């Protein structure tokens, strides 16, 4: 392997097919890591009634189990932004995955509320950085012109975890007890860690010291000729947060996660109690949504590479806002629930790939893990805030109907409508920085 000037790596340039094969191997490995990471997070709450009964945990305290992971991931994202870029990507990812594996095993060994809560805190503390480093590896190793497609594959891990992972975990819990899914996910994580240790190159190219050339509040980087040790270090976290493109990207993340989690936790009870959707069909509904999301992600990545993020995110957002207002904001028993839900999941996949692809182009290689770690913290914090806001806006009626959903839908639609404007500003700034300077007369 040879390091590239972009801070990643590339295979020896004897055969272009070999380079693309190595690139695909890295993408699939990162997708596997993300699958384990997301499954570790997603499987816990559906199993809540199982381990609550076994450990004597009141159902009213189950929210603390899920919230502890999110809070720990947010804090670790803030802390990780201070040091993750000081290490090779492979070593950082392996440490994060080993920590996640240990935490998941501890969850399976829990003897009560406090020990399970501690295990989930540790899982969040390592799961957050694992996501940040994974996305940094993709941005380091995949050229910008193919990054949308790569992001579609990696983000498809979320759909696979929804479609296959969670139902399989619930079946394992039914057959072998609630502890078995924890041990199964930990085993998958150990396999992913071993494969990463065997296949990933060190990925230390981002550690090469570079000169930061200020351009207002933006700035660019160039490699120092000669002795690299003489170069000045990349800007710190505060310098990163002063750049408009970075702040706009984080604002985009806050808007997406805040708007999403005001609505998403309430979709299932709304469908069941407001629309009368049969409980026995709920699993199939999410299966259809997950499959459509996975397929959409693959197409979305290719379209983003070809047309740019804004041209894909804008029409997808129009569809999302329409679904939010008409599908979730108004209780209409005749609404074709499956068709609307599939449309929602597909449009969300297109928008999310566009957002993540544009965001991956904002940081330089030397600050990429720091940027992604801060973004992870922002996303987890915004999602927790969104879930909290929704509890203040909604009440449960005597017939268990969700009262206040039109207000929730209005807030979500308003936040989502702002996303294309934020994404467009980020994309324009990045294109301006990538444009070569005019030659002096």
TORTORNU-266193 format. One record per residue (C-alpha): x negated, y negated, z; residue number from 1; residue in three letters. Coordinates in nm, 2 decimals, decimal comma. Each point is the difference from the previous one (the first is absolute). Last residue first. Layout:
% TORTORNU-266193
X | Y | Z | num | residu
X | Y | Z | NUM | ALA
...
This chain:
% TORTORNU-266193
X | Y | Z | num | residu
0,18 | -3,85 | -1,56 | 441 | UNK
0,01 | 0,21 | 0,32 | 440 | UNK
0,18 | 0,33 | -0,06 | 439 | UNK
0,34 | 0,03 | 0,16 | 438 | UNK
0,01 | 0,22 | 0,30 | 437 | UNK
0,12 | 0,36 | -0,04 | 436 | UNK
0,36 | 0,07 | 0,11 | 435 | UNK
0,00 | 0,24 | 0,29 | 434 | UNK
0,07 | -0,28 | 0,26 | 433 | UNK
0,29 | -0,13 | -0,21 | 432 | UNK
0,14 | 0,35 | -0,05 | 431 | UNK
-0,01 | 0,05 | 0,38 | 430 | UNK
0,18 | -0,33 | 0,07 | 429 | UNK
0,27 | 0,08 | -0,25 | 428 | UNK
0,06 | 0,35 | 0,15 | 427 | UNK
0,03 | -0,14 | 0,35 | 426 | UNK
0,25 | -0,27 | -0,11 | 425 | UNK
0,20 | 0,25 | -0,20 | 424 | UNK
0,02 | 0,24 | 0,30 | 423 | UNK
0,13 | -0,28 | 0,23 | 422 | UNK
0,26 | -0,10 | -0,26 | 421 | UNK
0,10 | 0,37 | -0,06 | 420 | UNK
0,04 | 0,06 | 0,37 | 419 | UNK
0,24 | -0,29 | 0,09 | 418 | UNK
0,31 | 0,20 | -0,11 | 417 | UNK
-0,09 | 0,27 | 0,25 | 416 | UNK
0,02 | -0,24 | 0,29 | 415 | UNK
0,34 | -0,13 | -0,11 | 414 | UNK
0,14 | 0,35 | -0,07 | 413 | UNK
-0,11 | 0,14 | 0,34 | 412 | UNK
0,16 | -0,30 | 0,19 | 411 | UNK
0,32 | 0,03 | -0,20 | 410 | UNK
0,01 | 0,38 | 0,04 | 409 | UNK
-0,03 | -0,03 | 0,38 | 408 | UNK
0,27 | -0,27 | 0,01 | 407 | UNK
0,23 | 0,23 | -0,21 | 406 | UNK
-0,09 | 0,29 | 0,24 | 405 | UNK
0,14 | -0,17 | 0,30 | 404 | UNK
0,22 | 0,27 | 0,15 | 403 | UNK
-0,13 | 0,36 | -0,06 | 402 | UNK
0,30 | 0,23 | 0,04 | 401 | UNK
0,00 | 0,23 | 0,30 | 400 | UNK
0,38 | 0,00 | 0,02 | 399 | UNK
-0,01 | -0,23 | 0,30 | 398 | UNK
-0,24 | -0,23 | -0,18 | 397 | UNK
-0,38 | 0,01 | 0,03 | 396 | UNK
-0,18 | -0,33 | 0,00 | 395 | UNK
-0,26 | -0,15 | -0,24 | 394 | UNK
-0,19 | -0,32 | -0,02 | 393 | UNK
-0,22 | 0,04 | 0,31 | 392 | UNK
-0,09 | 0,36 | -0,09 | 391 | UNK
-0,09 | -0,11 | -0,35 | 390 | UNK
-0,25 | -0,25 | 0,14 | 389 | UNK
-0,19 | 0,27 | 0,19 | 388 | UNK
-0,03 | 0,22 | -0,31 | 387 | UNK
-0,13 | -0,29 | -0,19 | 386 | UNK
-0,25 | -0,09 | 0,27 | 385 | UNK
-0,14 | 0,36 | 0,00 | 384 | UNK
-0,03 | -0,01 | -0,38 | 383 | UNK
-0,17 | -0,34 | 0,02 | 382 | UNK
-0,26 | 0,12 | 0,25 | 381 | UNK
-0,07 | 0,32 | -0,20 | 380 | UNK
-0,04 | -0,20 | -0,32 | 379 | UNK
-0,23 | -0,26 | 0,15 | 378 | UNK
-0,22 | 0,26 | 0,17 | 377 | UNK
-0,03 | 0,19 | -0,33 | 376 | UNK
-0,09 | -0,33 | -0,18 | 375 | UNK
-0,27 | -0,07 | 0,25 | 374 | UNK
-0,14 | 0,35 | -0,06 | 373 | UNK
0,02 | -0,05 | -0,38 | 372 | UNK
-0,19 | -0,33 | 0,02 | 371 | UNK
-0,27 | 0,14 | 0,23 | 370 | UNK
-0,02 | 0,31 | -0,22 | 369 | UNK
-0,05 | -0,22 | -0,31 | 368 | UNK
-0,25 | -0,24 | 0,14 | 367 | UNK
-0,32 | 0,11 | -0,19 | 366 | UNK
0,20 | 0,12 | -0,30 | 365 | UNK
0,15 | -0,34 | -0,06 | 364 | UNK
0,36 | -0,06 | 0,11 | 363 | UNK
0,30 | -0,11 | -0,21 | 362 | UNK
0,01 | 0,29 | -0,26 | 361 | UNK
0,17 | 0,25 | 0,24 | 360 | UNK
0,28 | -0,25 | 0,06 | 359 | UNK
0,11 | 0,01 | -0,36 | 358 | UNK
0,01 | 0,38 | 0,00 | 357 | UNK
0,18 | 0,01 | 0,33 | 356 | UNK
0,27 | -0,24 | -0,12 | 355 | UNK
0,06 | 0,16 | -0,34 | 354 | UNK
0,01 | 0,35 | 0,16 | 353 | UNK
0,26 | -0,13 | 0,26 | 352 | UNK
0,23 | -0,16 | -0,26 | 351 | UNK
0,02 | 0,31 | -0,22 | 350 | UNK
0,06 | 0,23 | 0,30 | 349 | UNK
0,27 | -0,23 | 0,13 | 348 | UNK
0,18 | 0,01 | -0,33 | 347 | UNK
0,00 | 0,38 | 0,01 | 346 | UNK
0,12 | 0,03 | 0,36 | 345 | UNK
0,28 | -0,25 | -0,05 | 344 | UNK
0,12 | 0,16 | -0,33 | 343 | UNK
0,00 | 0,34 | 0,17 | 342 | UNK
0,20 | -0,14 | 0,29 | 341 | UNK
0,25 | -0,17 | -0,24 | 340 | UNK
0,05 | 0,33 | -0,20 | 339 | UNK
0,04 | 0,21 | 0,31 | 338 | UNK
0,24 | -0,23 | 0,17 | 337 | UNK
0,24 | -0,05 | -0,29 | 336 | UNK
0,20 | -0,28 | 0,18 | 335 | UNK
0,37 | 0,10 | 0,05 | 334 | UNK
-0,02 | -0,05 | 0,38 | 333 | UNK
-0,11 | -0,37 | -0,05 | 332 | UNK
-0,16 | -0,15 | 0,31 | 331 | UNK
-0,17 | -0,31 | -0,13 | 330 | UNK
-0,35 | -0,10 | 0,09 | 329 | UNK
-0,17 | 0,34 | -0,07 | 328 | UNK
0,09 | 0,06 | -0,36 | 327 | UNK
0,11 | -0,33 | -0,14 | 326 | UNK
-0,25 | -0,23 | 0,18 | 325 | UNK
-0,29 | 0,24 | 0,05 | 324 | UNK
0,05 | 0,17 | -0,34 | 323 | UNK
0,00 | -0,34 | -0,18 | 322 | UNK
-0,31 | -0,11 | 0,19 | 321 | UNK
-0,18 | 0,32 | -0,10 | 320 | UNK
0,09 | -0,03 | -0,37 | 319 | UNK
-0,12 | -0,36 | -0,01 | 318 | UNK
-0,31 | 0,11 | 0,18 | 317 | UNK
-0,08 | 0,26 | -0,26 | 316 | UNK
0,04 | -0,26 | -0,27 | 315 | UNK
-0,26 | -0,22 | 0,18 | 314 | UNK
-0,24 | 0,27 | 0,11 | 313 | UNK
-0,09 | 0,13 | -0,35 | 312 | UNK
-0,08 | -0,32 | -0,17 | 311 | UNK
-0,16 | -0,13 | 0,31 | 310 | UNK
-0,25 | 0,28 | 0,04 | 309 | UNK
-0,16 | 0,00 | -0,34 | 308 | UNK
0,12 | 0,13 | -0,34 | 307 | UNK
-0,22 | 0,30 | -0,08 | 306 | UNK
-0,14 | 0,10 | 0,34 | 305 | UNK
0,33 | -0,08 | 0,16 | 304 | UNK
0,18 | 0,23 | -0,25 | 303 | UNK
-0,23 | 0,29 | 0,07 | 302 | UNK
0,05 | -0,03 | 0,38 | 301 | UNK
0,37 | -0,03 | -0,04 | 300 | UNK
0,04 | 0,32 | -0,20 | 299 | UNK
-0,16 | 0,21 | 0,27 | 298 | UNK
0,17 | -0,18 | 0,28 | 297 | UNK
0,34 | 0,05 | -0,16 | 296 | UNK
-0,04 | 0,37 | 0,00 | 295 | UNK
-0,08 | 0,00 | 0,37 | 294 | UNK
0,29 | -0,23 | 0,08 | 293 | UNK
0,25 | 0,20 | -0,20 | 292 | UNK
-0,11 | 0,32 | 0,19 | 291 | UNK
0,02 | -0,18 | 0,33 | 290 | UNK
0,35 | -0,14 | -0,07 | 289 | UNK
0,13 | 0,34 | -0,11 | 288 | UNK
-0,14 | 0,16 | 0,31 | 287 | UNK
0,14 | -0,28 | 0,22 | 286 | UNK
0,34 | 0,07 | -0,14 | 285 | UNK
-0,04 | 0,37 | 0,04 | 284 | UNK
-0,08 | -0,04 | 0,37 | 283 | UNK
0,31 | -0,23 | 0,05 | 282 | UNK
0,24 | 0,25 | -0,16 | 281 | UNK
0,09 | 0,18 | 0,33 | 280 | UNK
0,07 | -0,34 | 0,16 | 279 | UNK
0,27 | -0,07 | -0,25 | 278 | UNK
0,01 | -0,37 | -0,11 | 277 | UNK
0,29 | -0,19 | 0,18 | 276 | UNK
-0,10 | -0,34 | -0,14 | 275 | UNK
-0,03 | -0,18 | 0,33 | 274 | UNK
-0,08 | 0,29 | 0,23 | 273 | UNK
-0,23 | 0,23 | -0,20 | 272 | UNK
-0,14 | -0,25 | -0,26 | 271 | UNK
-0,05 | -0,27 | 0,26 | 270 | UNK
-0,15 | 0,25 | 0,25 | 269 | UNK
-0,26 | 0,11 | -0,27 | 268 | UNK
-0,09 | -0,35 | -0,12 | 267 | UNK
-0,06 | -0,16 | 0,34 | 266 | UNK
-0,37 | 0,07 | 0,03 | 265 | UNK
-0,05 | -0,14 | -0,35 | 264 | UNK
0,16 | -0,34 | 0,04 | 263 | UNK
-0,20 | -0,23 | 0,22 | 262 | UNK
-0,29 | 0,23 | -0,07 | 261 | UNK
-0,01 | -0,09 | -0,37 | 260 | UNK
0,03 | -0,38 | 0,04 | 259 | UNK
-0,28 | 0,00 | 0,26 | 258 | UNK
-0,22 | 0,24 | -0,20 | 257 | UNK
0,03 | -0,19 | -0,34 | 256 | UNK
-0,02 | -0,35 | 0,14 | 255 | UNK
-0,29 | 0,08 | 0,23 | 254 | UNK
-0,19 | 0,17 | -0,29 | 253 | UNK
0,06 | -0,30 | -0,23 | 252 | UNK
-0,12 | -0,24 | 0,28 | 251 | UNK
-0,31 | 0,22 | 0,03 | 250 | UNK
-0,06 | -0,04 | -0,37 | 249 | UNK
0,06 | -0,37 | 0,01 | 248 | UNK
-0,25 | -0,03 | 0,29 | 247 | UNK
-0,26 | 0,19 | -0,19 | 246 | UNK
0,05 | -0,21 | -0,32 | 245 | UNK
-0,01 | -0,32 | 0,20 | 244 | UNK
-0,34 | 0,08 | 0,16 | 243 | UNK
-0,04 | -0,11 | 0,36 | 242 | UNK
0,07 | 0,35 | 0,13 | 241 | UNK
-0,31 | 0,14 | -0,16 | 240 | UNK
-0,21 | -0,27 | 0,15 | 239 | UNK
0,14 | 0,09 | 0,34 | 238 | UNK
-0,07 | 0,37 | -0,06 | 237 | UNK
-0,36 | -0,06 | -0,09 | 236 | UNK
-0,15 | -0,11 | -0,33 | 235 | UNK
-0,25 | 0,24 | -0,17 | 234 | UNK
-0,35 | -0,01 | 0,12 | 233 | UNK
-0,28 | -0,22 | -0,14 | 232 | UNK
-0,25 | 0,15 | -0,23 | 231 | UNK
-0,36 | 0,05 | 0,09 | 230 | UNK
0,05 | 0,36 | 0,08 | 229 | UNK
0,09 | 0,06 | -0,37 | 228 | UNK
-0,36 | -0,07 | -0,11 | 227 | UNK
0,01 | -0,07 | -0,37 | 226 | UNK
0,30 | -0,16 | -0,15 | 225 | UNK
0,29 | -0,06 | 0,24 | 224 | UNK
0,34 | 0,14 | -0,12 | 223 | UNK
0,27 | -0,25 | -0,06 | 222 | UNK
0,32 | -0,07 | 0,19 | 221 | UNK
0,29 | -0,24 | -0,05 | 220 | UNK
0,18 | -0,27 | 0,20 | 219 | UNK
0,35 | -0,11 | 0,09 | 218 | UNK
0,03 | -0,28 | 0,25 | 217 | UNK
-0,17 | -0,25 | -0,23 | 216 | UNK
-0,23 | 0,21 | -0,21 | 215 | UNK
-0,25 | 0,14 | 0,25 | 214 | UNK
-0,27 | 0,23 | -0,13 | 213 | UNK
-0,04 | 0,30 | 0,22 | 212 | UNK
-0,34 | 0,17 | -0,05 | 211 | UNK
-0,01 | 0,38 | 0,01 | 210 | UNK
-0,14 | 0,26 | 0,23 | 209 | UNK
0,03 | 0,35 | -0,12 | 208 | UNK
0,23 | 0,18 | 0,25 | 207 | UNK
0,28 | 0,02 | -0,26 | 206 | UNK
-0,20 | 0,27 | -0,18 | 205 | UNK
0,02 | 0,23 | 0,29 | 204 | UNK
0,24 | 0,26 | -0,15 | 203 | UNK
-0,17 | 0,30 | 0,16 | 202 | UNK
0,12 | 0,23 | -0,28 | 201 | UNK
0,33 | 0,18 | 0,07 | 200 | UNK
0,03 | 0,37 | -0,08 | 199 | UNK
-0,11 | 0,20 | 0,30 | 198 | UNK
0,08 | -0,23 | 0,28 | 197 | UNK
0,33 | -0,09 | -0,16 | 196 | UNK
0,09 | 0,37 | -0,05 | 195 | UNK
-0,08 | 0,06 | 0,37 | 194 | UNK
0,21 | -0,30 | 0,11 | 193 | UNK
0,30 | 0,10 | -0,22 | 192 | UNK
-0,02 | 0,36 | 0,15 | 191 | UNK
-0,01 | -0,14 | 0,35 | 190 | UNK
0,30 | -0,22 | -0,08 | 189 | UNK
0,19 | 0,30 | -0,13 | 188 | UNK
-0,07 | 0,18 | 0,32 | 187 | UNK
0,11 | -0,30 | 0,21 | 186 | UNK
0,32 | 0,00 | -0,20 | 185 | UNK
0,07 | 0,37 | 0,09 | 184 | UNK
-0,09 | -0,06 | 0,36 | 183 | UNK
0,25 | -0,28 | 0,04 | 182 | UNK
0,26 | 0,20 | -0,20 | 181 | UNK
-0,04 | 0,29 | 0,25 | 180 | UNK
0,06 | -0,20 | 0,32 | 179 | UNK
0,38 | -0,04 | -0,06 | 178 | UNK
0,06 | 0,38 | 0,01 | 177 | UNK
-0,07 | 0,28 | -0,25 | 176 | UNK
0,31 | 0,04 | -0,22 | 175 | UNK
0,18 | -0,33 | 0,05 | 174 | UNK
-0,32 | -0,20 | 0,04 | 173 | UNK
-0,14 | 0,16 | -0,32 | 172 | UNK
0,33 | -0,09 | -0,18 | 171 | UNK
-0,03 | -0,36 | 0,12 | 170 | UNK
-0,35 | -0,02 | -0,12 | 169 | UNK
0,10 | 0,14 | -0,34 | 168 | UNK
0,28 | -0,26 | -0,03 | 167 | UNK
-0,25 | -0,28 | 0,09 | 166 | UNK
-0,28 | 0,11 | -0,24 | 165 | UNK
0,19 | 0,08 | -0,31 | 164 | UNK
0,20 | -0,30 | -0,12 | 163 | UNK
-0,10 | -0,26 | 0,25 | 162 | UNK
-0,37 | 0,10 | 0,00 | 161 | UNK
0,00 | 0,03 | -0,38 | 160 | UNK
0,15 | -0,35 | -0,03 | 159 | UNK
-0,26 | -0,15 | 0,23 | 158 | UNK
-0,28 | 0,19 | -0,18 | 157 | UNK
0,12 | -0,18 | -0,32 | 156 | UNK
-0,18 | -0,30 | 0,13 | 155 | UNK
-0,33 | 0,17 | -0,10 | 154 | UNK
0,12 | 0,09 | -0,35 | 153 | UNK
0,15 | -0,35 | -0,06 | 152 | UNK
-0,31 | -0,17 | 0,13 | 151 | UNK
-0,21 | 0,19 | -0,25 | 150 | UNK
0,22 | -0,10 | -0,29 | 149 | UNK
-0,02 | -0,36 | 0,12 | 148 | UNK
-0,37 | 0,02 | 0,03 | 147 | UNK
-0,08 | 0,09 | -0,36 | 146 | UNK
-0,09 | -0,35 | -0,13 | 145 | UNK
-0,14 | -0,10 | 0,34 | 144 | UNK
-0,27 | 0,27 | -0,01 | 143 | UNK
0,05 | 0,29 | 0,25 | 142 | UNK
-0,27 | 0,07 | 0,25 | 141 | UNK
-0,01 | -0,29 | 0,23 | 140 | UNK
0,38 | -0,07 | -0,01 | 139 | UNK
0,08 | 0,36 | 0,07 | 138 | UNK
-0,25 | 0,02 | 0,28 | 137 | UNK
0,14 | -0,32 | 0,15 | 136 | UNK
0,35 | 0,15 | 0,00 | 135 | UNK
-0,13 | 0,30 | 0,19 | 134 | UNK
-0,19 | -0,22 | 0,25 | 133 | UNK
0,31 | -0,20 | 0,09 | 132 | UNK
0,22 | 0,32 | 0,03 | 131 | UNK
-0,25 | 0,17 | 0,22 | 130 | UNK
-0,04 | -0,32 | 0,20 | 129 | UNK
0,38 | 0,01 | 0,10 | 128 | UNK
0,00 | 0,38 | 0,07 | 127 | UNK
-0,28 | -0,02 | 0,25 | 126 | UNK
0,16 | -0,23 | 0,26 | 125 | UNK
0,35 | 0,13 | -0,10 | 124 | UNK
-0,10 | 0,35 | 0,09 | 123 | UNK
-0,15 | -0,11 | 0,33 | 122 | UNK
0,32 | -0,18 | 0,09 | 121 | UNK
0,20 | 0,31 | -0,10 | 120 | UNK
-0,21 | 0,22 | 0,23 | 119 | UNK
0,05 | -0,25 | 0,29 | 118 | UNK
0,37 | 0,01 | -0,05 | 117 | UNK
0,00 | 0,38 | 0,00 | 116 | UNK
-0,20 | 0,01 | 0,32 | 115 | UNK
0,23 | -0,26 | 0,17 | 114 | UNK
0,33 | 0,17 | -0,11 | 113 | UNK
-0,09 | 0,35 | 0,11 | 112 | UNK
-0,22 | 0,30 | -0,06 | 111 | UNK
-0,17 | -0,09 | -0,33 | 110 | UNK
-0,20 | 0,27 | -0,17 | 109 | UNK
0,15 | -0,06 | -0,35 | 108 | UNK
-0,06 | -0,37 | 0,04 | 107 | UNK
-0,36 | 0,07 | 0,11 | 106 | UNK
-0,04 | 0,19 | -0,33 | 105 | UNK
0,12 | -0,31 | -0,19 | 104 | UNK
-0,24 | -0,22 | 0,19 | 103 | UNK
-0,29 | 0,23 | -0,09 | 102 | UNK
0,09 | 0,00 | -0,37 | 101 | UNK
0,04 | -0,38 | 0,00 | 100 | UNK
-0,34 | -0,04 | 0,16 | 99 | UNK
-0,15 | 0,23 | -0,26 | 98 | UNK
0,17 | -0,19 | -0,27 | 97 | UNK
-0,13 | -0,34 | 0,12 | 96 | UNK
-0,36 | 0,14 | 0,04 | 95 | UNK
0,01 | 0,15 | -0,35 | 94 | UNK
0,13 | -0,32 | -0,16 | 93 | UNK
-0,27 | -0,21 | 0,16 | 92 | UNK
-0,27 | 0,24 | -0,10 | 91 | UNK
0,12 | 0,01 | -0,36 | 90 | UNK
0,04 | -0,38 | -0,03 | 89 | UNK
-0,35 | -0,07 | 0,12 | 88 | UNK
-0,01 | -0,22 | 0,30 | 87 | UNK
-0,02 | -0,37 | 0,07 | 86 | UNK
0,33 | -0,07 | -0,18 | 85 | UNK
0,19 | 0,16 | 0,28 | 84 | UNK
-0,13 | -0,24 | 0,26 | 83 | UNK
0,22 | -0,30 | 0,08 | 82 | UNK
0,30 | 0,11 | -0,21 | 81 | UNK
0,02 | 0,31 | 0,21 | 80 | UNK
0,11 | -0,20 | 0,31 | 79 | UNK
0,29 | -0,16 | -0,18 | 78 | UNK
0,10 | 0,33 | -0,16 | 77 | UNK
-0,04 | 0,18 | 0,33 | 76 | UNK
0,25 | -0,24 | 0,16 | 75 | UNK
0,26 | 0,05 | -0,28 | 74 | UNK
-0,05 | 0,38 | 0,00 | 73 | UNK
0,04 | 0,01 | 0,38 | 72 | UNK
0,33 | -0,20 | -0,03 | 71 | UNK
0,13 | 0,23 | -0,27 | 70 | UNK
-0,09 | 0,32 | 0,19 | 69 | UNK
0,15 | -0,13 | 0,32 | 68 | UNK
0,32 | -0,10 | -0,17 | 67 | UNK
0,08 | 0,36 | -0,11 | 66 | UNK
-0,03 | 0,14 | 0,36 | 65 | UNK
0,16 | -0,31 | 0,15 | 64 | UNK
0,31 | 0,05 | -0,21 | 63 | UNK
0,04 | 0,35 | 0,16 | 62 | UNK
0,06 | -0,17 | 0,33 | 61 | UNK
0,38 | -0,01 | -0,02 | 60 | UNK
0,00 | 0,38 | -0,08 | 59 | UNK
-0,12 | 0,06 | 0,35 | 58 | UNK
-0,32 | 0,22 | 0,00 | 57 | UNK
0,03 | 0,34 | 0,18 | 56 | UNK
-0,29 | 0,16 | -0,19 | 55 | UNK
0,19 | 0,26 | -0,19 | 54 | UNK
0,32 | -0,21 | -0,05 | 53 | UNK
-0,20 | -0,30 | -0,12 | 52 | UNK
-0,22 | 0,22 | -0,21 | 51 | UNK
0,30 | 0,12 | -0,21 | 50 | UNK
0,21 | -0,32 | 0,00 | 49 | UNK
-0,30 | -0,20 | -0,13 | 48 | UNK
-0,09 | 0,24 | -0,29 | 47 | UNK
0,13 | -0,25 | -0,25 | 46 | UNK
-0,21 | -0,27 | 0,18 | 45 | UNK
-0,33 | 0,19 | -0,02 | 44 | UNK
-0,01 | 0,11 | -0,37 | 43 | UNK
-0,06 | -0,35 | -0,15 | 42 | UNK
-0,33 | -0,09 | 0,17 | 41 | UNK
-0,19 | 0,32 | -0,05 | 40 | UNK
0,15 | 0,03 | -0,34 | 39 | UNK
-0,14 | -0,34 | -0,10 | 38 | UNK
-0,35 | 0,09 | 0,11 | 37 | UNK
0,01 | 0,35 | -0,15 | 36 | UNK
0,13 | -0,14 | -0,33 | 35 | UNK
-0,24 | -0,29 | 0,01 | 34 | UNK
-0,30 | 0,24 | 0,03 | 33 | UNK
0,13 | 0,21 | -0,29 | 32 | UNK
0,05 | -0,31 | -0,21 | 31 | UNK
-0,36 | -0,10 | 0,08 | 30 | UNK
-0,12 | 0,34 | -0,12 | 29 | UNK
0,21 | -0,02 | -0,31 | 28 | UNK
-0,15 | -0,35 | -0,09 | 27 | UNK
-0,35 | 0,12 | 0,08 | 26 | UNK
0,03 | 0,30 | -0,23 | 25 | UNK
0,15 | -0,22 | -0,27 | 24 | UNK
-0,30 | -0,23 | 0,01 | 23 | UNK
-0,23 | 0,30 | -0,02 | 22 | UNK
0,19 | 0,13 | -0,31 | 21 | UNK
-0,01 | -0,35 | -0,15 | 20 | UNK
-0,38 | -0,02 | 0,03 | 19 | UNK
-0,04 | 0,35 | -0,13 | 18 | UNK
0,21 | -0,09 | -0,31 | 17 | UNK
-0,22 | -0,30 | -0,07 | 16 | UNK
-0,30 | 0,23 | -0,04 | 15 | UNK
-0,36 | -0,10 | 0,06 | 14 | UNK
0,08 | -0,29 | 0,22 | 13 | UNK
-0,11 | 0,17 | 0,33 | 12 | UNK
0,31 | 0,00 | 0,21 | 11 | UNK
0,13 | -0,33 | 0,14 | 10 | UNK
-0,01 | -0,16 | 0,33 | 9 | UNK
0,16 | -0,29 | 0,19 | 8 | UNK
-0,15 | -0,34 | 0,08 | 7 | UNK
0,10 | -0,17 | -0,33 | 6 | UNK
-0,37 | 0,03 | -0,11 | 5 | UNK
0,04 | 0,37 | -0,02 | 4 | UNK
-0,17 | 0,25 | 0,22 | 3 | UNK
-0,13 | 0,31 | -0,16 | 2 | UNK
0,11 | 0,36 | 0,06 | 1 | UNK
